[in-house]
Amino acid sequence: MQRRWGFRVLGSLQVIDSGRVVELRSAKQRVLLAALLMKANAPVSSYELMEHLWGEEPSGSARATLQTYVMRLRQSLDDLADRQLVRTWPTGYSIHVDDDQLDLLTFQRLRAEARRAPDLETEAQLLGEAAALWRGPALDQVSSLRMEQTDIQRLNEQRWEVLERRNDAELQLGRHDQIVDELRSVVAEHPLRERFWYQLMLALHRSGQQAQALDVYRRASEVLADELGIDPNAELRALHMEVLAGSSTPVAVQSGPSWLPPAVGDFSGRAEEVARLTAGLRAGGTWTITGPGGVGKTSLAVHCAHLVRDAFPDGQLYLNLRGGEQKPVEPAAALDRLLRGLGVSGGAIPSTVDDRVDLYRDLLSDRRILVVLDNAINEAQVRPLLPGTTSGAALVTSRAALAGLEAAHVVPLDVLPSSDALALLHAAVGEARCAAEPDAAQEIVTYCGKLPLALRVAAARLVARPHWQLAKLAGRLSDERRRFDELSLGDLDVRASLALSYDGLDSSHRTAFRLLSLVDTPDFPVWMASPLLGMDLDDAEDHVEALVDARLVDYAGRDALGQVRYRLHDLLRAFGREAASEDPAIALKVMFEQWLDLVTRADVELPHQAIRLEPVALERFDLGDAAEWFDAEWQNLHAVITQAAALGLGALAAELAIRSAAFCDLRARFDDWAQINELGLSCAPPERRPVLIQQRGILCGRLHRYVEASADFAAAQEGFAASGDVWGEAYAWYGMGWMHEWSGRSAEAREAHREAMTRFVASGNPHGEVEVLCSLGAIERRAGGLAAARDYLERARRIARQLGDEQSELMATLELGRLHQFTGELEMSAAFLRSSLAAAQKLGDPDFAANMRVFLADTLIRSGQISLAEEQLRQAWEFFEEHDDEHGRIWVWRLRSALAETPEEAVRLASLALEHVRGMDSPPELGRSLRVMGDALERAGRVEEAREHWRQAEETLTAAGFQAEVDELRLATG
C-alpha cells in the first residue's frame, strides 16, 4: 500500500503516516516542519528557517546545521530518495502537500468558499467545517518565538474570526439554542473578546432567557472593567437596553457621521494585518499603516474600518490629508472639516488651532468614534487630529514611518505575498480567465512586483480589454523600458505614485536613488553605497537612510555578520533606471573595483589547494572572518560578477570570478563555481584565461570528472608556459599529477609531481612544495613504500606548520592518518583522522569533512568500534546525498557492506558500489569495489564468484600501482 502522509497544525503539530500518528521527538525538527508547513507549497528561505530555529542571530554554522535538520526531516518522512515532500530551492526549502494532506490548507479553502457562499445556510456550514478542524491553539508546543509572534498569532486570530462569522450566521438562521453551550465555553476561554459576549447574550435573549442574558452582560462588564478598565462597547450596551426593554427588535445604534469611502469590493490577502488591525481598533488607541507608495495602505485602512464599524456606533470620520501632494492639508483646515462633521456650525469653530483641538477632543470624549486619517505627511500634521481619549480609535496611513507618534501601534506594509498577489489578480480579472493562463498570470504578478496598485492597474487593463489574452499583457510588461506606460489607466498611474516620493527628494538624494537602482544585487550593505555614491561611509549611510524614510529603499534586516542590509523593490528599481541618465558601466565601475579589493583581500585569508594565486600587496581584510563575509555577500557577489560581465567590464568580472573560486571550493558551492567560472572565461583577458582553466580543472576534479580535469590542467600548463608564468605552470603540473593519481597512473603521477616540484622551488612557493610532498607520500603509501611515504608526509607537515598553512597541514595530517591505518597503528590513525576532521570543520569545508568521516569510519571499523563508525558514515552520507556526490556514496556503500547484518544486505550494498563505479574513470575505485564485492560474495557462500572478483581486483589495483592494497588483499584472502 502506498504511504500517505498527513499534517496537522491547527492544534498540536501532528504527522500522520497512512492514518497513524508519528511522533517527531526532536524539538528543532518540529520547528523546521512547522515553518515549512506554514508556507506549504512555497519556498521558505534558509535565513527565515534559521531565524525560526535559533532567533535573530544564528551562529556561523547554522546553515550547515540546517542542512542536517532537513536531511533528518526527510529521513523521518521517508523522503530521502524521492524528495517529493521536502524540496531544495536555491534560496531555501519547501514542503509540497495536497489540500487534503494539511488541515491549514483545508481551513483556508473553507474560509474562502464561505466568503463566496451563495446563501447563509451554505456559509454557516462551510464556516462550521472550518472551525471543527481546530483541536486547540495553533502549533501548540512548537517552540519558536518568531512563529509565536507572527504565524501562530495570525492563525489563532483567524480561528476566532471564523467562529464569530459562523455564530453570526447561525444566529441569523435562528439556531440560538444550538450554539449557547459552545458560546459559554468560548467566552470562558476568551473573556476579552466582546463579540463573543454579545453573541452569547443575543442567543440567550432570543431563546427567551432574559435573566441569563442580563447576567452575561453583568459578567462581561466586570471582566472588561477589571482587566482593561473599560466599559462594554456600544453594541453590548445597545443589546443590554434591548433585553431590559423586553424587545426582540434590534436597536439601531448608529448615531454619528459615516464618512468612510466605499468598501473595497475585491479586497483580498493581508489576513495577518487585517486581524491585527481589526482587533486593535476594537480595543482603541492609535494605529498607523506605513509603507511605500502603491502598497495598498488606503485599501487596507478602508477595508478594516468597514469591518469594525459596529464597534464605533457614534460615527466614522475619514479625511485625506494629501501628504503625497504639493499642498498637504494643514491641521487648521483638517480640524475645521472634522468639527463640521461633528455638528459644529461654521460660526462656532474657534479661530486658533489650539482652541480647535480642545473643542474637537471635547466632542470626541466618551464617544465611540473611529477617525481615519489617510496619506499623512508627518507627525506634526497628524498629532492635533488624534482623539484625546481611549473611547475612540484612530487609523493613520502614511509613507513616512511616523515613529514620533506617542503610543501609536505601527503596522508596516510591504508588497503582497505571492499567493495574495495572485488572489488579487484572480478576484479582479476572474477565476476562469486566470485559470486558463496560469503561467501568464504569475508573470503579471512578478512584473508588477506584487505591488497592489500595479496589480490593480494591470487588472483594470485586462478588464477593459476582454479580448486580450493574459500572455499579451505579460509580454508588454516584460519590457522594462515601457512597463510604466502599461501600468497606467485613467487615474491609476504607478509611475505617478512612485514619482511623488522621488520628486520630494533633494538633488543629492535623487542621484543616490538613481545610482542604487542601477545595481543588480538583491540587497546591499552600506559599505557598497559608499564607493557608488562617492561618499564616506557615514554620509553614504545618511543618504540611504533618507531614502528609507522616503520609502524608496527598504530595510532588509541584518545579516550573519551583523551588517544592516537594504534593498530596492523591483518596480522602484525599474523607476530609478527609467529616471537615470548615468551610463551604468561608468557609474558602477568604481563600486565593482571596491568589490574586487575586498574579495581579493578576503580570498588571501582562505585555504587554497591545487592553485594559490601569487601574493598581492594589499591591506589586511578587516570585515571579520573572510569565509563568513563571503557567506553573507555571496548572492550579491554572484550578481556583481554577472552584471560586470554584461556591462563589458570583462577584466573585472574575470578577476572577481578568479578570486571567488577558493570560497566556492571551501563551501562546496560547485554549481555556483561552474557558473562564475564560465562567466569569467567568456570575458577574461588572455593572460588570465589559464588561471580560470586551471580552476575549472580543480572543480572537475572535485566532481570526479577526471578526463575533463586532465584536459583542463594540460591546457592551463600550455597557457602558463607560453606566458612564462612558472608559478602557474607548477600548479598545472601538480593538477595533472593529481589526476594521474586518481586515475591509477602512478608512474605518470610521480613524473608530473616532480615537474611541479622543480617549478615550485624555482618560483619560491613553499605552499606548493607541501602539496606535492603530500601527493608523493600518498603515492608511496599506495605503492607499499611506507617508510618513504612517512618521510614525505612528516616533511610536508613540518613545513606547513612553519608556514602557518592550515589547509596544507590538514592534507598532511590526513595522509599520515591513512598511512597509520595501513601500518596497523589504528589508534594513531584515528587520532590523526579526528584531527583532520576537526581542522576541516574549523575551516568550514563540508566536502573535506565528509571525506574525513569516511576515512575515519574505515579505521574505526578495522578497530571494531562499529557504532562510532556508523555515526560517521551517517553524517558523511547526508552530505553526499545533499550534494549528489556519487564518489562519496560509493565509499559509504562499500563500508556499509562490511557492516551489513546479513550476507544478502552485504551483497546488495557491494553491488551498488560496483554498479556505480563502472561508470567512472577510476581504476583504483573499481579495484576497491571489486574487492568488497568479493568479500560480500564469500560471506554469502558464493566462494568461486568471490575469488573471481578478488582476482579482478588484484589485477586492477596492481595496474594502478596500489601495491599496498594488493598486499592487504592477498593477506586477507589467503
N, C-alpha and C positions, 0 to 999 in steps of 0.2 A: 504493500500500500504506500502510495506517495505521501511523504510527510507534508503537513500543512501547518505553517506557523501562524500564530495569532498574538496580538499585543494589546495590552490594556493600560491606559494611563489615567483614566477617569476614576481615580481612587488610587490604591497602591499599585505600583508598577508590577505587571504580570506578564510573563512569557508563557505561551501555550503551544505545546507541541502535539498536534493532532488530537486536541481535546484534553491533554494532560498538562497541568501547570508545572513549569520547570523553574527551579529556584536559581537565581544568579546570586552567588554568595558574595562576590566582590562588590563593595560599595562604589568603587570607581567605575566598574563595568556597568552598574545600574545607571550612574550619572551619564556615562557616554551613550548608552542605549536611549535613555530618556531624551537627551539633547537631540539625537538623530530623529527620534520619533516625533518630537515637537515640530520638526520641519520635514516630515516624511515626504519622500519622492523629490527632494530638492537638496542640492549640495549645502553642507554646513562647513564653513571654513575651519581650518585647523586652529587658527587663532581663537575663534569662538569656542571651539571644543576645549581648548586648553584653559580658557577662562572659566568655563563651567567646571572643569576638573580641579583647577588649582588657584582660581581667583585672578586678579588683575595683573599679578606679577609672577608668571610661571618661571621655573628655573630654566637654565640654558639647555638642559637635557630633556625638557618637556616634550619636544616634538618627537624625539626617538621613543620616549615612554608612551606617548600617544599611539605611535605605530604598533607598539607591543600590545596595548589595550585593544586596539582594533583587531589585531590578529587573534587575541584571546576571545573577543566577542564573536568573531567568525567561527572559531572552534566551538564555542558554546551553541551556536546556531547551525552547526554542521554546514558551514558556508565557505570553508577554506578552498574547496576545489572549484565550485561554480561561481562563487562571488555574485550571486544573483540578488541576495538580500542587501549586504553591505558592500557598496561600491566605492572605488577610489576615484577622486577627481583631482585635477591639477592643483586646486586650492584646498581640498579637504576630503570629506567623505559624505555619503548619503545612505539612507536605508530606503528600499523600494518595496512597498506593500500595496495590496489592493484595498479598496474601501472597506470590504468586509473583514479584513485582517487587523484593522486598527480601529478601536472604538472612537478615537478622536475624529477620524475621517468620517465615520458614520454620523457622529454628532454634528459635525459641520454641515454635512449634506442635509440632514433632517432640519437643521435651523434654516438653511437656505430655502428648502422646499416649503417650509412653513410660511416664510415671507411671501411666497408666490401662490399660496393655497387659494383655491377658487372660492372657498366658503369657510365659515367659522368652525364648523364641525371637523373639517379636514385639518385646519390649522391646529385645533386642540389635540387631535390625535397625533399629528407629527411632533408637536412640542412635548406631548406626554411620552412618546417613544424616546425622544432626545433626553428628557430628564431621567428616564428609567435606566439609561446607560451608566449613570453615576453610582459608584459604590462607596464614596467618601471623598475627602479633599483630593484634588488632583495631585498625582505623583507623590502620594503620601510616603514618607520615609526615604525619599530621594534627597540626598544632602548636597545641594548646590545653591549658594547664596544668589548667584546671578539668576538662576532659574526661578527661585522663590520670588525675586523682585520683579520678574518680567513674565515669563510664560505661565507659571503656576498662578500668580495673582490674576492674570488676564483670563485664564481658563476658569478659575473659580467664579470670577465675576460673570462670565458667560453662562455658567451653570445657573446662577440665581436670576439672571436676566431671562433665561428660557423659562424658568419656573414661574417668574412673575407673569410672563406673557401667557403661559399655559393657564395659570389661575384666572387671569382676566377673561380668557376665552371661556373657561368652564363657568365662571360667574355669569357671563353674558348668555350662556346657554341654559342657565337656570339650575345648574348642578351644585347648589350651595352645600347641601348635606354631604355630598361625596368628598369634598375636599377639606372639611372642617378639621378632621383629625390630623391630616397632613400639615395643615397650616399651623396648628398648635405646636407641632414638633419643630417646624421651621422657625417660628418666632422665638422659641426657646433657644435654638441654635444661633440665630442671628437677630438679637433683640434691637439692634440699632438700625435695621432696615425698616423704615417707616412704611414702605409699600406693603410688606407682609402683614404688619399690624392692621393696616387699612383693609386688606383683603380678608383677613380673619374676622374683623369687626363686621364687614359688609356681609360675609357669608352667614354669620350668626344672626344679623339683623334680618336678612331676607328669609332666614329659616324660622323667624318668629321668636328667636331667643334674645329679646331686648335686654334683659338683665345681664346676660352673659356678654353681650356686645358692649354694654356700658362698662362692665368690669374689665374688658380688654382695653378700652380707652384709658381707664384709670391706671392699669399696669403699664401701658405704653408711656403715659405721661410721667410716671415715676422713674422708669428706666431712662428716658431721654433727659430728664432733669438731673438724675444722679450721675449719669455717665458723660453727658455732653453739656449740661447746663442750659438746655433749650426747651421750648415748648413744642408740642406736636405741630406738624405743618398744617397749612390751610386745608389740605384735603382731609386730614383726620379730624380737624376741628369742625369742618362742614358736615362730615358724616356723623359726628357726635351730636350736632344740633339736629340732624335729621332723625336720629334714633330718639332723642329726647322729645321731639315733636311727634313721634309715632308715625312719621310719613314714610311711604315707600317710594316717593318721587325723588330722584336725585336733586340735591341742592346745587344751583349754579353758583360757582364761587369766583368766576372771572369778574373783576370789578375795575381794572385799570386799563391803560393803553396796551395795545399789542402791535408793535412796530416791526416785528420780525419780517424779513424778506420771505418769499415763498420757500417752502421746504424743497430740498434738492431731491427731485424725483428718482434719479438713478444713482443715488449715493451708494457706494459700496466700499468695502475694506475698512481700514483704520479701526478694527474691532477693539484693540487694546486701548487706543486713545479715546475712543467713544466711551468705553466702560469707565475709564478713569475720570473723564470729564463729567459724565452724567452723574456718577456717584459723588464726585467732588462738588459740583454745583448744587446738588441737593443738600449737601452739608453746609454750604455757604462759603464765603470768602472770595478772594480774587484769584482768577485763573487766567494764565496767559498762554496763547498758542503762538510760538515763534518759528520762523523758518524762512527760506529764500522765496523769491517771487515765483508764483505759479505752482507752489507745492500743495495748494488746497486748504490754506488756513481759513479763508472765509467760508468755504463749503462745509468744513468740519464744524466751525463755530455755529453756523446757522442750523446745521443738522442736529447738533447737540442741544441747542437752545429749544428747538421744537420738541425734542424728546423729553425735556424737563419742564415744559410749560405748566403741567399740572401742579408742579411744586411752587410755582410763582403766580398765585391767583390774583395778586394785586397789579400784575402787569409785566410786560417785557418791553424794554426800551432798546432801540437799535440806532447806532449813529456811525456813519462812515467818516472817519477823521481825516481821510485823504492824505495819509502820511507819505505816500509814494509820489505825490504830485507837487508841482512847483509851489502851490499855496495851500499848505495843510490848514485844517480848521483850527482856529485859535481857541483856547479854553473858554474865553468870554463868549464867543459865538456858540460854542458847543453847549455851554450852560444855559444860554438863552433858549436854545432849541429844546433841551431836556426839560426845563422848567415849564415851558408852554405845554409840553406833552403831559406834564403832571397836573395841568389845570390852572396854572398861574397866568393871569392876563398880562398882556404886554406892559401896561402901565404899572403893574405891581412888581415887575422884575427889577431888582436893585441895579445900580449903575456900575458898581465895582465888582471885580472878580471875587474878592474875599467874601463880600456880602452874598453874592450869588451862590458861592459854595456853601455858606451857612444855611441859606434857605433850602437849597437842593438837598442837603443831608438831613435837615429837619423834616422835610416832606417824605424822605425815604425811611425815616426812623420807624422801627417796628412794623414796616410793611414788607411783604414778601414780593420783592420786585427784582427781576433779572435785568442787568444793564449789559448790553453787548456793544463794545467799542471796537470797531473794525479799522484796520490799517492805521494803527497808531505810529507816530514817528519816533517818540521818545518818552521817557518817564515824565518829563515836565508837562507834556500835553495831556497825559493820562491822569496824573495824580489828583487834580481837582475834581475829576469826574467820577471818582470811585465812591460808592456808598460808605457812610461812616459807621455803620453797624453791621452785626452778623446776621440780621434777619433776612437780608437780601444777598445777592451774589453778583459778581462782575466777571465778564468774559472778554478778554482783550486779545486782539491779534496784531502782530507786528513783525516786520522783517528784522527789527532790532531785537537784541536779547532781553531788554527791559530788566536787566539784573538789579537795577536800583529800586524797583518797586518793593516796598516793605511787605513781608509776609505773603507775597504772591507765590502761587504754585505754578511752576513752568512746565508746559508740555511742548518739548521741541518736536518739530515736524520735519521729516526728511522725505525723500521720494518714496513712492509706494513700494511695498514688496512686490515681487514679480507676479505672484498669484492674484493679489489685489488689483494690480495694474491691468492684468488680463481680464479680470472680472469686470472692471470699469468699462473696458472696451466692449466686452460681450453685452453688458447691460445697455449701452448706448447704441450699438450697431445692430444687435440682435444675435441670439444664440445660433440660429441656423446659418447665418451668413459667416460668422466666425468659425463655426464648426466645419464648414465647407473648405476653409483655407486656414487650418490651424498654424501652419508654419509662417504664413504671411502675417497672421495676427500677432504672433510672437515677435516677428521682425519689427512691426509697427511699434509695439511696446518698447523694444530695445532702442529704436531710433528716437523715440520720444523720451528716452532716458527715464521712463517710469514717472515722469512729471505729470501730475494730474491735469494742469492747464494744457500742456501739449497733447495729452491723450484726448481731452475734450475737443480740442480743435480738430485733431485727426478724425475723431468720430463724427464730428459735425460735417466735415467734408465728405465722408462716406455716406452719411445720411442724405446729404444734399445731392449726391450722385449715386443713386441706387444701381445704375448700370455699370459702375466701376467694380472691378474685382479688387479685393484687398491687396493682392500682389502688385497691382498698378500703383497704389499709394505707397506701398513699401518700397517699390523701386524708385519712386520720386524722392522719398525721404532718404534713401541711401546715399544720395549725392549731398555731401556736407555743404557744398557751396550754395545750394538752393534750398536747404532744409527749412530755413526760417520763412522763406516765401511760401512753402507748403503749409507751414503751421500758422497761418493767418486766415481768418474768416470773419467778416463783419467786425464786431467789437472785440473779438477774441484774437489776440495777437501775442504770441510768445516772445517775439523779438522786442516788442514794445514793453512787455512786462519786465524782461531782463534789463532793458536799457534804462529803466527807472533807477535801478541800483547803480549801474555803471556811470550814468550821467551825473550822479550825485557825488562822484569822487573828484578829487583834485587831479591835476595833470600827472603828478608823480605816481599816484596810486593807480590811475588808469593804465599808465605804462607798465607798472608792475603786474597788473592783472593780465594784460595782453601777452607779456613775455612768459608768464607762468602757463598761460593757455597753450603756448606753442610746444610745451614739453609733453612727451607721450607717456611718462611714468604714471602708474596707477595712483601714487601718492608721493609726498615728498617731505623730508625734514627741513628745518630752517637753513641748515648749512648749504643746502642745494640752491636756495634762493639767493644766497649772498653773492656768488660769482655771477649768477644770471642777472641780478639787478645792479651789479657793480657797487655794492654797499658793504659796510662791515656787518658783522653778524647781528648786532643789536638793532641797527637801522633796518636791516632786512626783516628781522622778526617783527618790528613795529609795523612795517608795511604789510606783511602777511596778516597780522592780527587785525589791522584796519580792514582788510578785505574780508576777514571772517566776520567782523562787525557789520559789514555791508552785505553779508550773505552771498558773496561771490566766491568764497573759499570756505570749505567745511573743515572742522576739526575732526581728524580721523582716529584719534586715540594715541596711545603710547606704544612703542614697540618694545621688544625684549630688552633693549639697551636703555630704556627709559626716555628715549627721544620722543618729543611731541611730533606727530605727523599730521599733514594736511592733505586735502585732495580737492579736485575740481569736479563738479558734476559734468557729465558728458555734454549736455546742452550748453552749459556755461562755457565749457572748453570750446565748443563749436562757435559760440557767440564771440568769445575773445579772439579766435582765429579770424573770424569774419571782420572784426574791427581792426585787426593788426595790419600795419603796413611794413613791419620789420621782415627782413629776409631770415627765415628760420636757421639756415646754415650759418649765417654770420652771427645772429643773435645768440645761438646756443653753443657756439664753438668754445667759448671761454668756460662754460659750465661743463662741457664734455672733458675739457682739459683738467678741470678740478677733479672730476671723477677719476681720470686716469692717474692723477697724482696720488689720490687716496688709495685706489686699487693697487697701484704699484707698491706703495708702502705697506699695505696690508698683506699683499702677496709675499713679500720678503719674509714675513713672520710665519708663514705656513710651511708645513712639511712638503717636500718635493721628492719625487722618485722618477728616475728614467729621463728627466731633464730638469736642470736647475739653471735659470737664466743668469747671465753674468751680472755681478753686483753693480748697482747704480748708487750714486751719491745723493741720497735724499734724507730729509728729516725723518726721525722715527715716527711710526704710526702712533697717533695719540688719541684715537677714538675708542679705546677699550680693547677687548680681546678681538683679534683680527678675524678669526673664524666666526665669532658671534656677530661681528659687524657685517660680514658677508651674508650671514643668515638673514639679518634684519633688512639688508638692502638688496637682496638677490633679485626680487621681481623688478625693482627699479633698474638695477644694473643690466638685466636682460633687455629691458625696454630701451635703455640708453644705447646699448650696442646695436640693436636693431634700427633705432632711429638715426644714429650716426651713419650707419651704412646707407640707409635710404636717402640721406641728405648729401651724399657724395663725400663725406668725411671718412674715406676708407682707411687711411692710415690710423686714425684714432680708433675706429671700430675694431680694426685688426689687433691693435695693441691692447685694447680692453679685453678682447677675447683671449689673447695670449696670457694676460695677467690674471684671468679668472679661472684658468684651467686647473690649477692646483687646488682651488676651493672645490670645484666640481668633483675632482678626484677624491678629495678628503671626505666629502659628504655623500659620495656615491650618486651624484646627480648626473648620471650618464646620458639621459635624454637631453637635458639642458646643455651638457657639454657638447654633444653632437651638433646641436643647433647653432651654438655660438661659434664653434669651430668652422662649420660650413659657411656661416656669415663672414667670418674673418678671412677665410680663403677666397671668398668671392670678391673681396675688395682690397686685399693686402698688397703693399708694395713688394716687388720681387725679393728684396733682401730679407723680408720677414716670413715668406712662404715656407722655407724649410722648418722654421720653428713650429708653425701650425701643423705641418705634415707630420713632424715628429710627435706632437701632442696627439694627433689623430691616431698615430700608431700605438701610443700608450693606451688610449681609450679602447682601441680594438683588442689590445692585449688583455685589458681588464675584462672585456666581454668574451674572451677566449676565442676571438676570431683571428687565429694565428696567421693564416695565409695573408689576409689583408694587412695585418700589423707588420709582417715581414716586408711586404711591398712598400709600405709607408716608410719604414726605417731605412730601407735601401734608397728610396727617393730622397729622403732627408739627408742621408750621407752624401749623396751626389751634390745636392744643393749647398750644403755646408762646405764641402771640399772646393767647389767652384768659386766660392766667395772667400776662401782662406780662413774660414771660421773653425779653428782647431777645437775650441771648446765645444761647439755644437756637434762637430764631427765625432768627437769622443762619445757623446751621448747616443748618436745614431748607431755607432758600432756596438755600444752596450745594449741598445734596444734589439739589434739583430742577434746578439748573443743570447739575450733573454728569450727570444722566440725560438732559437735553436734548442735551448734548454727544454722549453715546454713541448717542443715537437720531437724530443728524443734524439736529437743530433748532438751528442755530447762533444765529439771532436770539433765540429764546426763552432759549437758554443765556446769552447776554450779559446779557439783561434780569434774569434770576434772579440772576446773579452780582453785578450792580450793586446789587440789593436786599440781597444778603448783605453786600456791602462796606459799605454805609451802616450796617448794624446792627453789623457787627464794629467799625467805628470808634466808634460810639456806645457800645458796651459795653466798649470798651477791650481788644480781643482782637487783638493783632498777629499771633498764630499763624494765626488765621482769615484775616486780610488776606493773608498769604503764600499760603495755599491758593487764594484767589480769583485772586491775581496769576498763579499757575501755570496755572490753568484758562484765564484770559483770554489768556495767552501761547500756550497750545496752540490755542485757537480762532483766534487771529490767524495762527498758523503754517499751520493748515489752510486758512484763507481766502486765503492768499498775502500777508498783511501782515507780511512777515518783519522789517522794522525795528521795528514796534510790538511784535511778539512778543518780539524780543530785549530791548526796553526793559522790558516786563513781567517777563520772566524774570530779568534781571540785578537788578532791584529786589527780586524775591522772594528771590533767593539771598543778596543783601546783608543783607536784614532777618533771614532765617533764621539766618545766621551770627552776627549781633549777638545774637539771642535764644538761641543755642546749641541750636537746634531741628534735630536731625539728620534727622528724618523730612521736615520741610518742605524742608530743603536738598537732600535726596535727590530730592524731586519736582522742584525747580527744576533740578538738575543733569541729571536725566533729560530734561526738556523741552528744555534747551539742547542736549543731545546729539542729540536728534531734529531740532531746528532746524538744527544744523550739517549734518546729513545732507541736508536739503532745499536748503541753500545750496551743496552740493558740497564742503564742508570736511570730508572724510571722516576724515582723521587726527584732527582736533579732535573730531569726532563720536564716534569710537571711544574717545578719551581720556575724554570726559565720561561715556559709557555704561559704560566699565570702572569709573570712579569710582563711578557709581551702583550697579553690581553689587557692588562691594566694600562699599559702605555697607549695602546690603540684606543681605549675608551677615553683616556685623558686627552688625546689628540682630537677626539670627536670623529673617528674614522670607522663608521659602522661596517663597511665592507671588510676592512682588515680584521676588525674584531670578530666578525662571523667566521672568517677563515681560521683565526686563532682558536676559536672554540672547537672547530673540527679537529685540529691537530691536538689540542688538549684532551678532547674526548678519546682520541686514539690512544694516547698514553694512559689515560685513566682506565680504559678497557683492558689494556695489557697488564695493568697492576691490580685488576679485579675490583676497581671502585665503580661498579656498574651504575648505581643510582646517580652518582655525580656526573658520570659520562652522559647519561640520558638527559640530564638537565642542560648540559652544554649543547647537546645535539638539538634539543627542543628550541633553544634560543637561536642557534645558528639557522635552523630550518625556517623560523619566522622571517629572518632577513632574506634568505634565498627565495622564499615564496613571494615576499613583498616585491622583490626586485627581479623576479623571473630569472634567477641565476641557475642555469642548467648545470654548470660545472659543480657548484656547491651542492645542489640536490644529489648529484651522483655520489659525491663523497659521503653524504648522510645516508643514502640508501645502502652503500657498502658497509658502513659501520653498524647500521641497524640490522643488517643481515646477520652480522656476527652476534648480535644481542637477541635475535628473534627467539620466541619461546618454543616455536615448533619448527621442524625441518621444512614444512610446506611454506611457512612465512619467510624463512631464510632464503629459500629458492626464489620466491616471488620478488623479494627486495633485490636480490642479486641480479635477477633477470631484468628488473627495471634499470639498474645501473648499466648493465651490459648493453641493453637495447638503446639507451640514450647516448652512451659514449661512442657507439659505432658511427654516429653522425658527426663526430668531432674529429678534427685533425690532430690527435694527441695520442701517439703510440704508448707513452707511459701510462696514461689513464686507462687505455684499453687493456694493457697488461695487468694493471692492478684489478680491473673489473673482472678479467678472466680468472685471476687467482681466486677472488672472492666467490665467483660462481662455482669454481671447483670445490672450495671449502663447503659451500652450501649443498652441493650435489653429494659429496661424501657423507655429510650429515644425514641426507635423505636415503642413504644406502645405495646410491647410483654411482658405484665406485669407478666403473670404466669411463663413464662420462666425466667424472671428476678428474681422472688422470689426463684425459684428452684436453680439458680446459687448463690444467696446470702446465701441460706441455706447451700449449699455445702461449700461455702467459710467460713461461720461461723464454721462449724464442723472442717474443715481442720485447720484453724487458732487456734481454741481452743485446738485441739490436739497438736499443735506445741508450745503452751504456749504463744501465741501472743495475750494476753488478751486486751491490749490497742487497737489493731487494731480491735478486735472483738467488743469492746465497741464503737469504732468510726463507725463501720459498722451498729450496731444496732441503733445508734443515727441518722445516715443518712437515714436509710431505714424505720424507724418508726416501 
